[in-house]
Amino acid sequence: MAPSAPFFSRTFSFRSRSSPTPHFAWQRDYEAVSTTADTDTLFKLVEIAEASILTRRHALEGSSDHHSERQAIAEALANLQVVKREWLKFR
């Protein structure tokens, strides 16, 4: 069973230091991960967020701009790894 959503907020911030308000779909998908304690729902939200983030990261390839968004993407992917390892028990 996953911990309650407020536990996520205390463990790490789902808002990136680099991008405090969601401007892209990937950010909304990523922040949705913090809204559930249900393991099945959490698994699906992590899956959606990862796909959205990776799609955006791919779209940014070849561009020398978007440094703060690239940093926010790196932080988001690292945080999702924590969720997968600690709450979804991925190995």
Biopython code that builds the backbone (N, CA, C, O; Angstrom):
import numpy as np
from Bio.PDB.StructureBuilder import StructureBuilder

atoms = [
    (1, "MET", "N", (0.844, -1.181, 0.000)),
    (1, "MET", "CA", (0.000, 0.000, 0.000)),
    (1, "MET", "C", (0.891, 1.246, 0.000)),
    (1, "MET", "O", (1.862, 1.323, 0.752)),
    (2, "ALA", "N", (0.561, 2.188, -0.822)),
    (2, "ALA", "CA", (1.348, 3.420, -0.932)),
    (2, "ALA", "C", (1.001, 4.363, 0.205)),
    (2, "ALA", "O", (-0.115, 4.316, 0.722)),
    (3, "PRO", "N", (1.931, 5.217, 0.605)),
    (3, "PRO", "CA", (1.642, 6.202, 1.635)),
    (3, "PRO", "C", (0.667, 7.237, 1.119)),
    (3, "PRO", "O", (0.440, 7.342, -0.087)),
    (4, "SER", "N", (0.097, 7.992, 2.019)),
    (4, "SER", "CA", (-0.859, 9.022, 1.620)),
    (4, "SER", "C", (-0.163, 10.123, 0.841)),
    (4, "SER", "O", (1.044, 10.319, 0.979)),
    (5, "ALA", "N", (-0.915, 10.836, 0.030)),
    (5, "ALA", "CA", (-0.368, 11.899, -0.814)),
    (5, "ALA", "C", (0.406, 12.948, -0.033)),
    (5, "ALA", "O", (1.453, 13.384, -0.513)),
    (6, "PRO", "N", (-0.049, 13.391, 1.163)),
    (6, "PRO", "CA", (0.745, 14.390, 1.881)),
    (6, "PRO", "C", (2.156, 13.911, 2.213)),
    (6, "PRO", "O", (3.070, 14.728, 2.331)),
    (7, "PHE", "N", (2.346, 12.598, 2.366)),
    (7, "PHE", "CA", (3.675, 12.074, 2.632)),
    (7, "PHE", "C", (4.613, 12.400, 1.474)),
    (7, "PHE", "O", (5.769, 12.760, 1.694)),
    (8, "PHE", "N", (4.122, 12.275, 0.245)),
    (8, "PHE", "CA", (4.931, 12.617, -0.923)),
    (8, "PHE", "C", (5.428, 14.043, -0.816)),
    (8, "PHE", "O", (6.603, 14.312, -1.065)),
    (9, "SER", "N", (4.560, 14.949, -0.452)),
    (9, "SER", "CA", (4.911, 16.372, -0.374)),
    (9, "SER", "C", (6.018, 16.618, 0.641)),
    (9, "SER", "O", (6.869, 17.483, 0.433)),
    (10, "ARG", "N", (6.013, 15.862, 1.742)),
    (10, "ARG", "CA", (7.055, 16.043, 2.750)),
    (10, "ARG", "C", (8.375, 15.415, 2.307)),
    (10, "ARG", "O", (9.446, 15.880, 2.698)),
    (11, "THR", "N", (8.304, 14.382, 1.508)),
    (11, "THR", "CA", (9.503, 13.671, 1.101)),
    (11, "THR", "C", (10.285, 14.439, 0.048)),
    (11, "THR", "O", (11.505, 14.568, 0.150)),
    (12, "PHE", "N", (9.610, 14.937, -0.936)),
    (12, "PHE", "CA", (10.236, 15.793, -1.932)),
    (12, "PHE", "C", (9.159, 16.591, -2.625)),
    (12, "PHE", "O", (7.988, 16.212, -2.625)),
    (13, "SER", "N", (9.555, 17.673, -3.203)),
    (13, "SER", "CA", (8.592, 18.547, -3.859)),
    (13, "SER", "C", (8.308, 18.088, -5.265)),
    (13, "SER", "O", (9.230, 17.778, -6.019)),
    (14, "PHE", "N", (7.049, 18.042, -5.624)),
    (14, "PHE", "CA", (6.688, 17.728, -6.992)),
    (14, "PHE", "C", (6.773, 18.967, -7.866)),
    (14, "PHE", "O", (6.671, 18.870, -9.089)),
    (15, "ARG", "N", (6.955, 20.106, -7.267)),
    (15, "ARG", "CA", (7.193, 21.323, -8.048)),
    (15, "ARG", "C", (8.699, 21.494, -8.159)),
    (15, "ARG", "O", (9.421, 21.449, -7.163)),
    (16, "SER", "N", (9.142, 21.684, -9.342)),
    (16, "SER", "CA", (10.572, 21.843, -9.585)),
    (16, "SER", "C", (11.030, 23.219, -9.134)),
    (16, "SER", "O", (10.295, 24.200, -9.246)),
    (17, "ARG", "N", (12.241, 23.280, -8.627)),
    (17, "ARG", "CA", (12.824, 24.587, -8.303)),
    (17, "ARG", "C", (13.006, 25.412, -9.568)),
    (17, "ARG", "O", (12.960, 26.641, -9.522)),
    (18, "SER", "N", (13.210, 24.750, -10.685)),
    (18, "SER", "CA", (13.478, 25.427, -11.943)),
    (18, "SER", "C", (12.222, 25.945, -12.623)),
    (18, "SER", "O", (12.299, 26.879, -13.422)),
    (19, "SER", "N", (11.089, 25.373, -12.332)),
    (19, "SER", "CA", (9.852, 25.751, -13.002)),
    (19, "SER", "C", (8.694, 25.656, -12.011)),
    (19, "SER", "O", (8.040, 24.616, -11.933)),
    (20, "PRO", "N", (8.430, 26.723, -11.251)),
    (20, "PRO", "CA", (7.477, 26.652, -10.148)),
    (20, "PRO", "C", (6.014, 26.486, -10.545)),
    (20, "PRO", "O", (5.229, 25.979, -9.743)),
    (21, "THR", "N", (5.620, 26.887, -11.735)),
    (21, "THR", "CA", (4.230, 26.706, -12.137)),
    (21, "THR", "C", (4.178, 25.874, -13.411)),
    (21, "THR", "O", (5.026, 26.037, -14.288)),
    (22, "PRO", "N", (3.190, 24.982, -13.527)),
    (22, "PRO", "CA", (3.132, 24.129, -14.706)),
    (22, "PRO", "C", (2.812, 24.932, -15.971)),
    (22, "PRO", "O", (1.818, 25.656, -16.025)),
    (23, "HIS", "N", (3.661, 24.794, -16.969)),
    (23, "HIS", "CA", (3.437, 25.449, -18.256)),
    (23, "HIS", "C", (3.224, 24.424, -19.359)),
    (23, "HIS", "O", (2.711, 24.761, -20.426)),
    (24, "PHE", "N", (3.606, 23.204, -19.118)),
    (24, "PHE", "CA", (3.539, 22.164, -20.127)),
    (24, "PHE", "C", (2.733, 20.985, -19.599)),
    (24, "PHE", "O", (2.608, 20.791, -18.390)),
    (25, "ALA", "N", (2.191, 20.206, -20.521)),
    (25, "ALA", "CA", (1.387, 19.041, -20.137)),
    (25, "ALA", "C", (2.181, 18.089, -19.263)),
    (25, "ALA", "O", (1.622, 17.497, -18.340)),
    (26, "TRP", "N", (3.471, 17.926, -19.529)),
    (26, "TRP", "CA", (4.264, 16.983, -18.732)),
    (26, "TRP", "C", (4.288, 17.394, -17.269)),
    (26, "TRP", "O", (4.307, 16.533, -16.389)),
    (27, "GLN", "N", (4.287, 18.697, -16.994)),
    (27, "GLN", "CA", (4.326, 19.158, -15.601)),
    (27, "GLN", "C", (3.015, 18.831, -14.884)),
    (27, "GLN", "O", (3.029, 18.426, -13.722)),
    (28, "ARG", "N", (1.897, 19.005, -15.564)),
    (28, "ARG", "CA", (0.609, 18.654, -14.950)),
    (28, "ARG", "C", (0.532, 17.152, -14.708)),
    (28, "ARG", "O", (0.068, 16.710, -13.657)),
    (29, "ASP", "N", (0.987, 16.370, -15.680)),
    (29, "ASP", "CA", (0.985, 14.908, -15.516)),
    (29, "ASP", "C", (1.889, 14.490, -14.365)),
    (29, "ASP", "O", (1.541, 13.603, -13.586)),
    (30, "TYR", "N", (3.028, 15.119, -14.260)),
    (30, "TYR", "CA", (3.986, 14.830, -13.193)),
    (30, "TYR", "C", (3.402, 15.171, -11.824)),
    (30, "TYR", "O", (3.495, 14.372, -10.892)),
    (31, "GLU", "N", (2.804, 16.348, -11.700)),
    (31, "GLU", "CA", (2.239, 16.761, -10.412)),
    (31, "GLU", "C", (1.045, 15.907, -10.003)),
    (31, "GLU", "O", (0.748, 15.798, -8.813)),
    (32, "ALA", "N", (0.357, 15.301, -10.962)),
    (32, "ALA", "CA", (-0.775, 14.430, -10.646)),
    (32, "ALA", "C", (-0.338, 13.213, -9.832)),
    (32, "ALA", "O", (-1.149, 12.622, -9.118)),
    (33, "VAL", "N", (0.928, 12.838, -9.934)),
    (33, "VAL", "CA", (1.449, 11.692, -9.180)),
    (33, "VAL", "C", (1.267, 11.909, -7.677)),
    (33, "VAL", "O", (1.059, 10.951, -6.933)),
    (34, "SER", "N", (1.345, 13.148, -7.235)),
    (34, "SER", "CA", (1.250, 13.436, -5.796)),
    (34, "SER", "C", (-0.177, 13.429, -5.273)),
    (34, "SER", "O", (-0.390, 13.677, -4.086)),
    (35, "THR", "N", (-1.161, 13.152, -6.121)),
    (35, "THR", "CA", (-2.558, 13.268, -5.697)),
    (35, "THR", "C", (-3.199, 11.970, -5.240)),
    (35, "THR", "O", (-4.373, 11.974, -4.871)),
    (36, "THR", "N", (-2.477, 10.868, -5.250)),
    (36, "THR", "CA", (-3.103, 9.595, -4.914)),
    (36, "THR", "C", (-2.269, 8.767, -3.948)),
    (36, "THR", "O", (-1.043, 8.869, -3.901)),
    (37, "ALA", "N", (-2.966, 7.956, -3.189)),
    (37, "ALA", "CA", (-2.306, 6.993, -2.314)),
    (37, "ALA", "C", (-2.598, 5.573, -2.791)),
    (37, "ALA", "O", (-2.021, 4.619, -2.269)),
    (38, "ASP", "N", (-3.479, 5.419, -3.766)),
    (38, "ASP", "CA", (-3.850, 4.119, -4.307)),
    (38, "ASP", "C", (-2.737, 3.604, -5.220)),
    (38, "ASP", "O", (-2.363, 4.279, -6.180)),
    (39, "THR", "N", (-2.211, 2.425, -4.932)),
    (39, "THR", "CA", (-1.079, 1.885, -5.667)),
    (39, "THR", "C", (-1.370, 1.703, -7.147)),
    (39, "THR", "O", (-0.533, 2.040, -7.983)),
    (40, "ASP", "N", (-2.536, 1.178, -7.486)),
    (40, "ASP", "CA", (-2.866, 0.966, -8.901)),
    (40, "ASP", "C", (-2.948, 2.295, -9.646)),
    (40, "ASP", "O", (-2.443, 2.420, -10.762)),
    (41, "THR", "N", (-3.579, 3.274, -9.033)),
    (41, "THR", "CA", (-3.682, 4.596, -9.651)),
    (41, "THR", "C", (-2.301, 5.244, -9.723)),
    (41, "THR", "O", (-1.955, 5.857, -10.732)),
    (42, "LEU", "N", (-1.520, 5.111, -8.669)),
    (42, "LEU", "CA", (-0.181, 5.686, -8.640)),
    (42, "LEU", "C", (0.671, 5.107, -9.768)),
    (42, "LEU", "O", (1.375, 5.848, -10.453)),
    (43, "PHE", "N", (0.614, 3.804, -9.963)),
    (43, "PHE", "CA", (1.368, 3.160, -11.039)),
    (43, "PHE", "C", (1.009, 3.777, -12.386)),
    (43, "PHE", "O", (1.892, 4.111, -13.176)),
    (44, "LYS", "N", (-0.282, 3.927, -12.645)),
    (44, "LYS", "CA", (-0.733, 4.479, -13.927)),
    (44, "LYS", "C", (-0.311, 5.942, -14.075)),
    (44, "LYS", "O", (0.108, 6.351, -15.158)),
    (45, "LEU", "N", (-0.416, 6.735, -13.007)),
    (45, "LEU", "CA", (-0.023, 8.143, -13.080)),
    (45, "LEU", "C", (1.477, 8.299, -13.316)),
    (45, "LEU", "O", (1.901, 9.199, -14.040)),
    (46, "VAL", "N", (2.279, 7.428, -12.708)),
    (46, "VAL", "CA", (3.726, 7.462, -12.939)),
    (46, "VAL", "C", (4.007, 7.113, -14.395)),
    (46, "VAL", "O", (4.840, 7.750, -15.040)),
    (47, "GLU", "N", (3.326, 6.121, -14.903)),
    (47, "GLU", "CA", (3.485, 5.713, -16.296)),
    (47, "GLU", "C", (3.150, 6.866, -17.255)),
    (47, "GLU", "O", (3.889, 7.126, -18.205)),
    (48, "ILE", "N", (2.044, 7.542, -17.000)),
    (48, "ILE", "CA", (1.614, 8.678, -17.823)),
    (48, "ILE", "C", (2.625, 9.818, -17.732)),
    (48, "ILE", "O", (3.004, 10.403, -18.747)),
    (49, "ALA", "N", (3.057, 10.130, -16.515)),
    (49, "ALA", "CA", (4.005, 11.232, -16.316)),
    (49, "ALA", "C", (5.324, 10.944, -17.022)),
    (49, "ALA", "O", (5.875, 11.821, -17.688)),
    (50, "GLU", "N", (5.828, 9.737, -16.883)),
    (50, "GLU", "CA", (7.094, 9.391, -17.541)),
    (50, "GLU", "C", (6.980, 9.514, -19.056)),
    (50, "GLU", "O", (7.875, 10.054, -19.706)),
    (51, "ALA", "N", (5.897, 9.020, -19.612)),
    (51, "ALA", "CA", (5.716, 9.101, -21.062)),
    (51, "ALA", "C", (5.654, 10.549, -21.524)),
    (51, "ALA", "O", (6.251, 10.914, -22.537)),
    (52, "SER", "N", (4.938, 11.357, -20.785)),
    (52, "SER", "CA", (4.800, 12.773, -21.124)),
    (52, "SER", "C", (6.137, 13.503, -21.025)),
    (52, "SER", "O", (6.485, 14.296, -21.901)),
    (53, "ILE", "N", (6.881, 13.233, -19.958)),
    (53, "ILE", "CA", (8.186, 13.867, -19.748)),
    (53, "ILE", "C", (9.179, 13.436, -20.840)),
    (53, "ILE", "O", (9.887, 14.272, -21.402)),
    (54, "LEU", "N", (9.225, 12.157, -21.130)),
    (54, "LEU", "CA", (10.162, 11.666, -22.132)),
    (54, "LEU", "C", (9.821, 12.185, -23.531)),
    (54, "LEU", "O", (10.714, 12.444, -24.338)),
    (55, "THR", "N", (8.536, 12.334, -23.810)),
    (55, "THR", "CA", (8.115, 12.912, -25.091)),
    (55, "THR", "C", (8.592, 14.350, -25.203)),
    (55, "THR", "O", (9.098, 14.761, -26.248)),
    (56, "ARG", "N", (8.432, 15.116, -24.126)),
    (56, "ARG", "CA", (8.879, 16.509, -24.143)),
    (56, "ARG", "C", (10.402, 16.585, -24.238)),
    (56, "ARG", "O", (10.936, 17.410, -24.979)),
    (57, "ARG", "N", (11.099, 15.736, -23.500)),
    (57, "ARG", "CA", (12.560, 15.737, -23.557)),
    (57, "ARG", "C", (13.036, 15.449, -24.982)),
    (57, "ARG", "O", (13.984, 16.069, -25.465)),
    (58, "HIS", "N", (12.380, 14.521, -25.639)),
    (58, "HIS", "CA", (12.721, 14.207, -27.022)),
    (58, "HIS", "C", (12.464, 15.419, -27.929)),
    (58, "HIS", "O", (13.256, 15.696, -28.830)),
    (59, "ALA", "N", (11.369, 16.133, -27.695)),
    (59, "ALA", "CA", (11.045, 17.319, -28.496)),
    (59, "ALA", "C", (12.092, 18.414, -28.330)),
    (59, "ALA", "O", (12.297, 19.219, -29.239)),
    (60, "LEU", "N", (12.755, 18.451, -27.180)),
    (60, "LEU", "CA", (13.767, 19.475, -26.920)),
    (60, "LEU", "C", (15.138, 19.115, -27.478)),
    (60, "LEU", "O", (16.028, 19.964, -27.506)),
    (61, "GLU", "N", (15.324, 17.881, -27.921)),
    (61, "GLU", "CA", (16.620, 17.464, -28.465)),
    (61, "GLU", "C", (16.993, 18.352, -29.646)),
    (61, "GLU", "O", (16.161, 18.665, -30.498)),
    (62, "GLY", "N", (18.236, 18.739, -29.676)),
    (62, "GLY", "CA", (18.722, 19.569, -30.762)),
    (62, "GLY", "C", (18.514, 21.057, -30.541)),
    (62, "GLY", "O", (18.999, 21.869, -31.328)),
    (63, "SER", "N", (17.808, 21.424, -29.494)),
    (63, "SER", "CA", (17.592, 22.834, -29.176)),
    (63, "SER", "C", (18.575, 23.252, -28.094)),
    (63, "SER", "O", (18.793, 22.524, -27.125)),
    (64, "SER", "N", (19.161, 24.418, -28.264)),
    (64, "SER", "CA", (20.093, 24.905, -27.244)),
    (64, "SER", "C", (19.386, 25.762, -26.197)),
    (64, "SER", "O", (20.019, 26.233, -25.252)),
    (65, "ASP", "N", (18.091, 25.966, -26.357)),
    (65, "ASP", "CA", (17.296, 26.750, -25.411)),
    (65, "ASP", "C", (16.667, 25.830, -24.364)),
    (65, "ASP", "O", (16.958, 24.634, -24.327)),
    (66, "HIS", "N", (15.826, 26.378, -23.537)),
    (66, "HIS", "CA", (15.028, 25.624, -22.563)),
    (66, "HIS", "C", (15.862, 25.015, -21.440)),
    (66, "HIS", "O", (15.565, 23.912, -20.980)),
    (67, "HIS", "N", (16.887, 25.710, -20.999)),
    (67, "HIS", "CA", (17.758, 25.171, -19.953)),
    (67, "HIS", "C", (16.999, 24.902, -18.656)),
    (67, "HIS", "O", (17.197, 23.859, -18.033)),
    (68, "SER", "N", (16.134, 25.826, -18.242)),
    (68, "SER", "CA", (15.414, 25.616, -16.981)),
    (68, "SER", "C", (14.420, 24.467, -17.107)),
    (68, "SER", "O", (14.210, 23.724, -16.149)),
    (69, "GLU", "N", (13.812, 24.315, -18.268)),
    (69, "GLU", "CA", (12.895, 23.188, -18.441)),
    (69, "GLU", "C", (13.659, 21.867, -18.453)),
    (69, "GLU", "O", (13.183, 20.872, -17.906)),
    (70, "ARG", "N", (14.821, 21.850, -19.062)),
    (70, "ARG", "CA", (15.636, 20.631, -19.063)),
    (70, "ARG", "C", (16.009, 20.233, -17.628)),
    (70, "ARG", "O", (16.000, 19.053, -17.281)),
    (71, "GLN", "N", (16.333, 21.227, -16.807)),
    (71, "GLN", "CA", (16.653, 20.956, -15.404)),
    (71, "GLN", "C", (15.424, 20.422, -14.672)),
    (71, "GLN", "O", (15.529, 19.480, -13.886)),
    (72, "ALA", "N", (14.261, 21.020, -14.928)),
    (72, "ALA", "CA", (13.026, 20.559, -14.301)),
    (72, "ALA", "C", (12.700, 19.128, -14.726)),
    (72, "ALA", "O", (12.232, 18.331, -13.913)),
    (73, "ILE", "N", (12.945, 18.802, -15.985)),
    (73, "ILE", "CA", (12.724, 17.439, -16.481)),
    (73, "ILE", "C", (13.644, 16.453, -15.763)),
    (73, "ILE", "O", (13.204, 15.377, -15.358)),
    (74, "ALA", "N", (14.900, 16.810, -15.605)),
    (74, "ALA", "CA", (15.851, 15.934, -14.904)),
    (74, "ALA", "C", (15.404, 15.699, -13.460)),
    (74, "ALA", "O", (15.455, 14.571, -12.971)),
    (75, "GLU", "N", (14.969, 16.754, -12.782)),
    (75, "GLU", "CA", (14.489, 16.623, -11.398)),
    (75, "GLU", "C", (13.241, 15.752, -11.339)),
    (75, "GLU", "O", (13.116, 14.901, -10.458)),
    (76, "ALA", "N", (12.329, 15.959, -12.262)),
    (76, "ALA", "CA", (11.080, 15.189, -12.275)),
    (76, "ALA", "C", (11.363, 13.705, -12.489)),
    (76, "ALA", "O", (10.799, 12.859, -11.795)),
    (77, "LEU", "N", (12.227, 13.388, -13.439)),
    (77, "LEU", "CA", (12.556, 11.985, -13.684)),
    (77, "LEU", "C", (13.233, 11.348, -12.467)),
    (77, "LEU", "O", (12.966, 10.191, -12.143)),
    (78, "ALA", "N", (14.094, 12.088, -11.807)),
    (78, "ALA", "CA", (14.739, 11.567, -10.591)),
    (78, "ALA", "C", (13.706, 11.319, -9.496)),
    (78, "ALA", "O", (13.761, 10.299, -8.810)),
    (79, "ASN", "N", (12.777, 12.234, -9.333)),
    (79, "ASN", "CA", (11.734, 12.071, -8.316)),
    (79, "ASN", "C", (10.822, 10.886, -8.634)),
    (79, "ASN", "O", (10.413, 10.156, -7.731)),
    (80, "LEU", "N", (10.508, 10.698, -9.898)),
    (80, "LEU", "CA", (9.680, 9.552, -10.271)),
    (80, "LEU", "C", (10.407, 8.239, -9.994)),
    (80, "LEU", "O", (9.769, 7.240, -9.663)),
    (81, "GLN", "N", (11.719, 8.230, -10.125)),
    (81, "GLN", "CA", (12.490, 7.033, -9.784)),
    (81, "GLN", "C", (12.340, 6.705, -8.295)),
    (81, "GLN", "O", (12.249, 5.537, -7.918)),
    (82, "VAL", "N", (12.317, 7.733, -7.462)),
    (82, "VAL", "CA", (12.122, 7.532, -6.020)),
    (82, "VAL", "C", (10.746, 6.935, -5.764)),
    (82, "VAL", "O", (10.618, 5.979, -4.999)),
    (83, "VAL", "N", (9.721, 7.486, -6.391)),
    (83, "VAL", "CA", (8.365, 6.963, -6.226)),
    (83, "VAL", "C", (8.316, 5.498, -6.661)),
    (83, "VAL", "O", (7.743, 4.663, -5.961)),
    (84, "LYS", "N", (8.900, 5.188, -7.790)),
    (84, "LYS", "CA", (8.883, 3.811, -8.282)),
    (84, "LYS", "C", (9.614, 2.867, -7.338)),
    (84, "LYS", "O", (9.148, 1.756, -7.082)),
    (85, "ARG", "N", (10.747, 3.300, -6.824)),
    (85, "ARG", "CA", (11.547, 2.439, -5.947)),
    (85, "ARG", "C", (10.920, 2.320, -4.553)),
    (85, "ARG", "O", (10.795, 1.217, -4.021)),
    (86, "GLU", "N", (10.526, 3.451, -3.966)),
    (86, "GLU", "CA", (10.082, 3.447, -2.572)),
    (86, "GLU", "C", (8.618, 3.045, -2.385)),
    (86, "GLU", "O", (8.287, 2.357, -1.419)),
    (87, "TRP", "N", (7.738, 3.467, -3.299)),
    (87, "TRP", "CA", (6.312, 3.217, -3.087)),
    (87, "TRP", "C", (5.736, 2.144, -3.979)),
    (87, "TRP", "O", (4.771, 1.473, -3.612)),
    (88, "LEU", "N", (6.323, 1.979, -5.151)),
    (88, "LEU", "CA", (5.829, 0.935, -6.039)),
    (88, "LEU", "C", (6.722, -0.297, -5.996)),
    (88, "LEU", "O", (6.437, -1.310, -6.635)),
    (89, "LYS", "N", (7.808, -0.195, -5.230)),
    (89, "LYS", "CA", (8.724, -1.326, -4.976)),
    (89, "LYS", "C", (9.357, -1.888, -6.240)),
    (89, "LYS", "O", (9.557, -3.097, -6.354)),
    (90, "PHE", "N", (9.675, -1.008, -7.198)),
    (90, "PHE", "CA", (10.433, -1.427, -8.380)),
    (90, "PHE", "C", (11.854, -1.740, -7.939)),
    (90, "PHE", "O", (12.374, -1.097, -7.028)),
    (91, "ARG", "N", (12.460, -2.677, -8.546)),
    (91, "ARG", "CA", (13.848, -3.036, -8.235)),
    (91, "ARG", "C", (14.712, -2.850, -9.423)),
    (91, "ARG", "O", (15.915, -3.100, -9.356)),
]
sb = StructureBuilder()
sb.init_structure("model")
sb.init_model(0)
sb.init_chain("A")
sb.init_seg("    ")
for serial, (resi, resn, name, xyz) in enumerate(atoms, 1):
    if name == "N":
        sb.init_residue(resn, " ", resi, " ")
    sb.init_atom(name, np.array(xyz, "f"), 0.0, 1.0, " ", f" {name:<3s}", serial, name[0])
structure = sb.get_structure()
